């Protein structure tokens, strides 16, 4: 059993998405995807960037926080380029609770894994092309529909039961020690970050022998893994 | 001094008191040797603490969230360090005390200044770890650095290095041990294949 925590506004979750999905076919499993909505302002400060390229971003980030954020985007972009993905930095700090509730809804509504994957893929791809407002009910509903999922009752779900479930889930995940994405929960172990994928595979293969070193694998020529 | 960060060489910035750095020394030493990649390993004074601490005070719920998240992060880091110690075959309570850290840092600095490459250096470094010893009850950290070490530290900072372990190859920076595949691809000019 593999549980993966994700958030549509995380560049690291974005560049890991396709790789993690490939585990379903590789190990004939169904991943339990759970939303972990990062409260970025709580750990990286807040910032807003206007559309003018020359203007400096405003906000309360320290130099150290900017160094971490800038590195994170540079790093994630390398891996996005490997996969032919477009990764544009957001112009503001977003609240993705609503999109996360969309994921909870998609899990309920999807009759195939493909529908769930389509919804997730599209959320990520559009967000990082600055074409998807993760805090917009209309936008989330639109992507659910695009993935072939019913949106009958979604607005009500998002305003009540769904949001309550999501917020309660955030508390439980924090209690469990989960604070970032992607996070992998497997065999009672917690792994934060895509560099642990080789080790996650090791668990899924029965944890035989020594665990592998952390690595950032990416899809090979034939879609195979290239662990270290 | 900048010439010490020559191009075409993988530079690794480490803090010998940081278990993840020790893991990086071991892994990159083997990796560089296996693939004939020139490697220099420099001691680096990382900025300790969680950048989240720089967030201005918020309301009660925000402060509660910050505290809980910081605790979760700290616990996770401890778990990661435990995994790193297991990988290195170090005892669970292993800590590099300040004096040992300084000696290891000085050794790395001197070796990196004179050797063309430190590929395959792990067995030598591991012997030093054992020789210098560690104090399981002492607090970790490196307190004093020589002026020369301070200079190379600043060169690394100027190149965008802020934590350990970090790798530098020409204009590419990589934080953490997880990028060896990509660093090798960069070294071979095969990076960022689309």
Interface residues (C-beta under 8 A of the other chain):
Chain A: X39 X41 X42 X43 X44 X45 X60 X61 X62 X64 X65 X67 X68 X71 X74 X75 X78 X79 X81 X82 X84 X174 X177 X178 X179 X180 X190 X192 X193 X194 X195 X211 X213 X214 X215 X216 X217 X218 X226 X228
Chain B: X27 X47 X50 X51 X52 X54 X55 X56 X58 X62 X65 X66 X68 X69 X70 X72 X73 X75 X76 X79 X83 X87 X160 X162 X173 X174 X175 X176 X177 X178 X179 X180 X181 X182 X191 X192 X193 X194
